[in-house]
Amino acid sequence: MLSKKLETAMNDQINAEFWSAYLYLSMSTYCSNAGLSGAANWFKIQFQEEQAHAEKFMNYMISRGNRVTLKPIEKVKTSWKSLLEAFKDTLEHEKKVTAMINNLYALAEKEKDYATKIMLNWYVNEQVEEEEHAQGMIDALTMIGDGYGLYQFDKELAARVFTPIAEEE
């Protein structure tokens, strides 16, 4: 069983993962309304990934005999000046999530909960990937600007598909 401190922190993380999902769903609808169906697809898959991240946390807590307590999801931003601004917000958000995961890891270490540390390794690696992807999108959008380049970029984003988290992870 997780300590009370870890249980509380993990419930906070679950809420943050669902808030992230809600943010990415908002970004997806913004992109749809802007005629960027490929970017809308990219953010919709981010939405699905964040839900999967929350579910992975919930399943872990349940497996350890702890109680999952779902909390209300705070309001998210609903519009951006451009796709570039949306991806800049994505990167800043992912940096905050990285800090939260690192804090959870440090707490697990302090509590000498080695099983939780091992489980959190997956999230540590996932956050490196999340920040790298967001930065890559910012770099690409900065290079191509508006016009035909944005059109081609949007078409490439339409090819992204959701891959569920493997059970053994």
Residue frames relative to the residue before (quaternion, step in Angstrom):
aa qw qx qy qz dx dy dz
M 1.0000 0.0000 0.0000 0.0000 0.00 0.00 0.00
L 0.4796 -0.6586 0.5055 0.2841 3.55 -1.10 0.78
S 0.5448 -0.5732 0.4839 0.3749 3.55 -1.19 0.49
K 0.6546 -0.5079 0.3800 0.4112 3.56 -1.25 0.37
K 0.6315 0.5373 -0.3326 0.4493 3.61 1.01 -0.81
L 0.6806 0.4719 -0.2892 0.4800 3.58 0.92 -0.91
E 0.6161 0.5441 -0.3506 0.4489 3.60 0.98 -0.76
T 0.6670 0.4933 -0.2957 0.4736 3.58 0.90 -0.92
A 0.6743 0.4966 -0.2947 0.4602 3.58 0.89 -0.94
M 0.6724 0.4820 -0.3080 0.4697 3.60 0.97 -0.78
N 0.6099 0.5190 -0.3573 0.4807 3.60 1.07 -0.59
D 0.6207 0.5182 -0.3365 0.4826 3.60 1.07 -0.71
Q 0.6526 0.5120 -0.3136 0.4623 3.59 1.00 -0.81
I 0.6090 0.5382 -0.3511 0.4650 3.59 1.02 -0.74
N 0.6484 0.5082 -0.3141 0.4718 3.56 0.94 -0.88
A 0.6524 0.5152 -0.3084 0.4623 3.59 0.99 -0.85
E 0.6397 0.5170 -0.3278 0.4648 3.59 1.03 -0.74
F 0.6640 0.4771 -0.3058 0.4878 3.59 0.99 -0.78
W 0.6093 0.5285 -0.3527 0.4744 3.60 1.08 -0.67
S 0.6221 0.5340 -0.3277 0.4694 3.58 1.04 -0.82
A 0.6362 0.5242 -0.3253 0.4633 3.57 0.94 -0.88
Y 0.6640 0.5108 -0.2928 0.4609 3.55 0.92 -0.94
L 0.6222 0.5307 -0.3295 0.4718 3.59 1.04 -0.79
Y 0.7000 0.4644 -0.2798 0.4649 3.59 0.84 -0.94
L 0.5994 0.5267 -0.3634 0.4809 3.58 1.11 -0.53
S 0.6277 0.5237 -0.3248 0.4757 3.58 1.06 -0.75
M 0.6494 0.5022 -0.3124 0.4780 3.59 0.98 -0.84
S 0.6224 0.5447 -0.3342 0.4518 3.58 1.05 -0.74
T 0.6882 0.4620 -0.2964 0.4745 3.58 0.88 -0.87
Y 0.5794 0.5580 -0.3711 0.4639 3.59 1.10 -0.66
C 0.6868 0.4848 -0.2851 0.4604 3.58 0.85 -0.97
S 0.6177 0.5355 -0.3435 0.4623 3.59 1.00 -0.76
N 0.6806 0.4887 -0.2852 0.4654 3.55 0.91 -0.92
A 0.6829 0.4675 -0.2762 0.4887 3.59 1.17 -0.57
G 0.5361 -0.6477 0.3923 0.3731 3.61 1.27 0.04
L 0.5405 0.6009 -0.4006 0.4316 3.59 1.24 0.41
S 0.0874 -0.8573 0.5059 0.0374 3.55 0.48 1.21
G 0.6157 0.5389 -0.3542 0.4529 3.61 1.07 -0.56
A 0.6630 0.4749 -0.2954 0.4976 3.57 0.95 -0.86
A 0.5991 0.5480 -0.3548 0.4635 3.58 1.07 -0.70
N 0.6376 0.5177 -0.3129 0.4771 3.58 1.03 -0.81
W 0.6410 0.5347 -0.3260 0.4439 3.59 0.90 -0.92
F 0.7084 0.4463 -0.2633 0.4792 3.57 0.86 -0.96
K 0.6012 0.5471 -0.3650 0.4539 3.61 1.08 -0.59
I 0.6436 0.4941 -0.3210 0.4885 3.58 1.05 -0.71
Q 0.5894 0.5375 -0.3648 0.4803 3.61 1.08 -0.63
F 0.6094 0.5558 -0.3280 0.4605 3.57 1.03 -0.85
Q 0.6848 0.4795 -0.2814 0.4711 3.58 0.86 -0.96
E 0.6415 0.5267 -0.3239 0.4541 3.59 0.98 -0.81
E 0.6671 0.4991 -0.3116 0.4569 3.59 0.90 -0.87
Q 0.6124 0.5237 -0.3487 0.4787 3.58 1.06 -0.67
A 0.6495 0.5139 -0.3087 0.4678 3.58 0.99 -0.85
H 0.6208 0.5352 -0.3385 0.4621 3.59 1.06 -0.74
A 0.6482 0.5068 -0.3110 0.4757 3.59 0.96 -0.87
E 0.6616 0.5111 -0.3054 0.4557 3.56 0.92 -0.90
K 0.6182 0.5373 -0.3389 0.4629 3.60 1.03 -0.75
F 0.6410 0.5032 -0.3161 0.4858 3.60 0.98 -0.80
M 0.6630 0.5123 -0.3131 0.4471 3.58 0.88 -0.95
N 0.6638 0.5080 -0.3058 0.4558 3.57 0.89 -0.92
Y 0.6339 0.5262 -0.3284 0.4620 3.56 1.02 -0.78
M 0.6651 0.5054 -0.3101 0.4538 3.57 0.86 -0.94
I 0.6501 0.5124 -0.3130 0.4656 3.56 0.93 -0.88
S 0.6574 0.5179 -0.3133 0.4487 3.58 0.95 -0.87
R 0.6910 0.4515 -0.2685 0.4966 3.59 1.17 -0.55
G 0.5583 -0.6426 0.3732 0.3689 3.59 1.28 0.04
N 0.5238 0.6335 -0.4100 0.3952 3.57 1.21 0.45
R 0.4951 -0.6586 0.4933 0.2788 3.51 -1.29 0.42
V 0.2751 -0.7209 0.6153 0.1616 3.54 -0.99 0.93
T 0.0723 -0.7896 0.6093 0.0081 3.55 -0.82 1.04
L 0.2054 -0.7917 0.5660 0.1036 3.57 -0.38 1.22
K 0.1932 -0.7895 0.5796 0.0587 3.53 -0.99 0.96
P 0.6379 -0.5077 0.3867 0.4310 3.60 -1.20 0.27
I 0.3703 -0.7058 0.5604 0.2251 3.54 -1.17 0.65
E 0.4246 -0.7165 0.5030 0.2308 3.53 -0.80 1.10
K 0.6562 -0.5135 0.4008 0.3810 3.53 -1.32 0.44
V 0.1983 -0.7659 0.6009 0.1141 3.57 -1.14 0.70
K 0.6250 -0.5056 0.4395 0.4006 3.54 -1.33 0.30
T 0.2021 -0.8204 0.5277 0.0868 3.60 -1.03 0.74
S 0.7954 0.1758 -0.1402 0.5629 3.61 1.18 -0.04
W 0.1590 -0.7636 0.6236 0.0522 3.50 -1.26 0.65
K 0.5676 -0.6037 0.4377 0.3490 3.58 -1.21 0.45
S 0.7966 -0.0333 0.0723 0.5993 3.54 1.14 -0.66
L 0.6485 -0.4817 0.4039 0.4291 3.54 -1.32 0.15
L 0.6035 0.5551 -0.3537 0.4500 3.59 1.04 -0.71
E 0.6554 0.4981 -0.3182 0.4703 3.61 0.91 -0.83
A 0.6256 0.5335 -0.3402 0.4564 3.61 1.00 -0.76
F 0.6902 0.4597 -0.2876 0.4792 3.59 0.94 -0.82
K 0.5971 0.5335 -0.3675 0.4732 3.61 1.10 -0.54
D 0.6379 0.5025 -0.3143 0.4917 3.58 1.05 -0.78
T 0.6067 0.5561 -0.3441 0.4519 3.57 1.08 -0.74
L 0.6710 0.4947 -0.3025 0.4622 3.59 0.85 -0.94
E 0.6608 0.4972 -0.3142 0.4662 3.60 0.87 -0.88
H 0.6449 0.5136 -0.3211 0.4660 3.57 0.99 -0.80
E 0.6722 0.4976 -0.3072 0.4540 3.60 0.87 -0.89
K 0.6002 0.5419 -0.3589 0.4662 3.60 1.11 -0.59
K 0.6378 0.5109 -0.3226 0.4776 3.60 1.05 -0.74
V 0.6437 0.5095 -0.3205 0.4726 3.58 0.98 -0.83
T 0.6099 0.5494 -0.3415 0.4579 3.58 1.02 -0.79
A 0.6562 0.5030 -0.3099 0.4694 3.58 0.92 -0.89
M 0.6456 0.5151 -0.3237 0.4617 3.60 0.98 -0.77
I 0.6492 0.5007 -0.3146 0.4784 3.59 0.96 -0.85
N 0.6418 0.5196 -0.3222 0.4630 3.59 0.96 -0.83
N 0.6452 0.5106 -0.3161 0.4723 3.59 1.02 -0.77
L 0.6246 0.5212 -0.3332 0.4766 3.59 1.04 -0.74
Y 0.6416 0.5289 -0.3120 0.4597 3.54 0.97 -0.91
A 0.6619 0.5022 -0.3005 0.4683 3.58 0.93 -0.91
L 0.6412 0.5133 -0.3232 0.4699 3.58 1.02 -0.76
A 0.6364 0.5150 -0.3282 0.4713 3.60 0.96 -0.85
E 0.6381 0.5221 -0.3159 0.4695 3.56 1.03 -0.79
K 0.6579 0.5098 -0.2969 0.4681 3.58 0.95 -0.91
E 0.7072 0.4440 -0.2438 0.4933 3.57 1.04 -0.84
K 0.3583 -0.7546 0.4628 0.2968 3.59 1.35 -0.12
D 0.3698 0.6937 -0.5080 0.3520 3.54 1.03 0.94
Y 0.1754 -0.8487 0.4950 0.0629 3.53 0.19 1.35
A 0.6042 0.5501 -0.3615 0.4490 3.60 1.05 -0.64
T 0.6646 0.4914 -0.3029 0.4744 3.58 0.96 -0.82
K 0.6101 0.5403 -0.3509 0.4612 3.58 1.03 -0.72
I 0.6557 0.5053 -0.3111 0.4669 3.57 0.92 -0.89
M 0.6477 0.5060 -0.3212 0.4704 3.60 0.93 -0.86
L 0.6832 0.5047 -0.2860 0.4436 3.59 0.95 -0.87
N 0.4896 0.6528 -0.4374 0.3778 3.62 1.19 -0.33
W 0.6117 0.5549 -0.3480 0.4437 3.57 1.02 -0.80
Y 0.6871 0.4823 -0.2789 0.4664 3.59 0.91 -0.93
V 0.5965 0.5545 -0.3596 0.4554 3.59 1.04 -0.71
N 0.6862 0.4682 -0.2742 0.4845 3.58 0.90 -0.96
E 0.6254 0.5466 -0.3289 0.4494 3.59 1.02 -0.80
Q 0.6678 0.5076 -0.3089 0.4484 3.59 0.96 -0.80
V 0.5774 0.5473 -0.3809 0.4711 3.59 1.09 -0.59
E 0.6708 0.4982 -0.2839 0.4704 3.58 0.94 -0.95
E 0.6504 0.5278 -0.3225 0.4410 3.61 0.92 -0.87
E 0.6777 0.4754 -0.2952 0.4771 3.59 0.90 -0.90
E 0.6344 0.5355 -0.3257 0.4525 3.58 1.00 -0.80
H 0.6614 0.5019 -0.3094 0.4636 3.61 0.93 -0.86
A 0.6613 0.4992 -0.3162 0.4621 3.59 0.88 -0.89
Q 0.6539 0.5008 -0.3170 0.4702 3.59 0.93 -0.84
G 0.6267 0.5420 -0.3276 0.4539 3.58 1.03 -0.75
M 0.6431 0.5058 -0.3178 0.4792 3.58 1.02 -0.79
I 0.6408 0.5142 -0.3242 0.4688 3.59 0.97 -0.83
D 0.6509 0.5183 -0.3134 0.4576 3.59 0.91 -0.91
A 0.6712 0.4974 -0.2998 0.4606 3.59 0.89 -0.94
L 0.6856 0.4809 -0.2929 0.4614 3.59 0.84 -0.93
T 0.6177 0.5361 -0.3435 0.4616 3.59 1.07 -0.67
M 0.6773 0.4929 -0.2901 0.4627 3.59 0.99 -0.81
I 0.7728 0.4099 -0.2191 0.4321 3.59 0.79 -0.95
G 0.2722 -0.7815 0.5217 0.2073 3.59 1.08 -0.61
D 0.6988 -0.4269 0.3433 0.4601 3.56 -1.19 -0.58
G 0.6269 0.5745 -0.3902 0.3531 3.55 -1.30 -0.13
Y 0.8454 -0.1793 0.1245 0.4874 3.53 -1.19 -0.65
G 0.6057 0.5633 -0.3561 0.4348 3.60 1.03 -0.69
L 0.6508 0.4973 -0.3107 0.4822 3.58 0.99 -0.84
Y 0.6134 0.5477 -0.3373 0.4582 3.58 1.03 -0.78
Q 0.6813 0.4789 -0.2850 0.4746 3.61 0.86 -0.92
F 0.6345 0.5341 -0.3153 0.4612 3.56 0.99 -0.87
D 0.6467 0.5213 -0.3086 0.4634 3.56 0.95 -0.90
K 0.6358 0.5226 -0.3257 0.4654 3.59 1.01 -0.77
E 0.6436 0.5168 -0.3242 0.4621 3.60 1.01 -0.75
L 0.6525 0.5213 -0.3169 0.4495 3.59 0.99 -0.80
A 0.5843 0.5954 -0.3653 0.4130 3.57 1.16 -0.54
A 0.6396 0.5565 -0.3217 0.4216 3.60 1.17 -0.49
R 0.5068 0.6615 -0.4277 0.3502 3.63 1.21 -0.25
V 0.0990 -0.7872 0.6072 0.0426 3.58 -1.05 0.82
F 0.5005 -0.6387 0.4998 0.3031 3.55 -1.21 0.56
T 0.0992 -0.7683 0.6309 0.0436 3.53 -0.98 0.93
P 0.3847 -0.7413 0.4943 0.2412 3.60 -0.48 1.14
I 0.5625 -0.5839 0.4637 0.3573 3.56 -1.22 0.55
A 0.4408 -0.6890 0.5109 0.2646 3.55 -0.88 0.97
E 0.5921 -0.6213 0.3948 0.3279 3.57 -1.01 0.83
E 0.6882 0.4989 -0.2971 0.4351 3.60 0.93 -0.81
E 0.5542 0.5834 -0.4151 0.4244 3.63 1.21 -0.19
